[in-house]
Amino acid sequence: MHEEMASIGKSIVINGELSGSEDLTIEGRVDGKIELRDHVLTVGTNGRIKAQVSAKAIVVLGQVTGNLNATEKVDIKDSGSVEGDIVAPRVAIADGSHFKGSIDMQKKEQPEKGVGTFTKPDSKTPKPEPAPVNGEFVRV
Amino acid sequence: MNTDQKTSGGFSGLVSRLSRQTPRSDDHHGRVVVEPRTVPAVSADTTYASKTLARFLDLLFARPAAEVVDLGPVIGSNITFLGERVGCKIHVEDLYADIDRHVQHNKLDQLPEFIGGRFSVPASSIDAVLGWDIFDHLAPMAATALASVLMRMLRPGGVFLAFFGARASDDPRYTKYFIQDETHLRFRFYPSACTRRWVLQNRDINIMFAGLEICETVLLKSGVREILFRKRILS
């Protein structure tokens, strides 16, 4: 069944904080702060955003003034314009788009293997001898 | 008379302006009219090997979490290359667009002052600057202002890559440079409002960037000089 995506229409103006737990498309105007932690924000071609934005992924076809923070990706399409700083592990900027600001794609430090992480053991590789420690992690 | 030329003081004598012999005519009001050129506004891409780019990237790889200022227009593939492969933080500061805006508003004389206050990055905070051929499009005063700003923003040991053309012209196009890989650049022309290219002689470049040392200079067949500068490390 097709699930309808949430959207803010062309004539809607929002001043303030906007948060949610589903994907959202903005065609109107939002001034303030937008937070869609695990979801995708799409700023449509008519969208005008003046806000700090946090989301899983951000797709820009309209205009954004403000910093963008995405846990997965920021995608600025050829009709898109962004003035602000971007922090995301992946950033795609189409030819013809406008961008002014800085881009930080630094990957967050991966936790050290064997320290509080679980790695599925490979059946082909021999199991290591258990460390002679009872119930404690051992830094190898 | 261009204010920039008028107020360039001592520096104006150092800069050589080699006017290209282009057909010009009078518009019967005493003004010289530049004949329209018939070059295509957008060209096909050309790829070439760049030794200075390779060295630039070598030096950049050696600086963890480096911060880079790109003075050209935003290029998605360059951002991906520098961000994902080199691991830099990139500041996109499209000075070409600023020049165009000043030309369109007939405020080119205010460009040096604008450049002086253009950048918000703190002094000695930048590891590398990609200048491309920006100096070919700046009149002497604006060029001096930019050189001084760049030298201030670079960290000791920081690098600056720039290309300097060999011919002055009225070519109304800028060049977009794409980093193809570690050793190759691809370029493409695109339309601009700026209608003049300036030429800096080597001695002018040495004087203008007196605070930097030259790491590498390569003269291309086209006459373009690719120069990689490095800010001296204070002992």
Interface residues (C-beta under 8 A of the other chain):
Chain A: I76 R90 V91 A92 I93 A94 D95 S97 H98 F99 K100 G101 S102 I103 D104 M105 Q106 K107
Chain B: A65 V74 I75 G76 I79 T80 G83 E84 G87 K89 I90 H91 V92 E93 D94
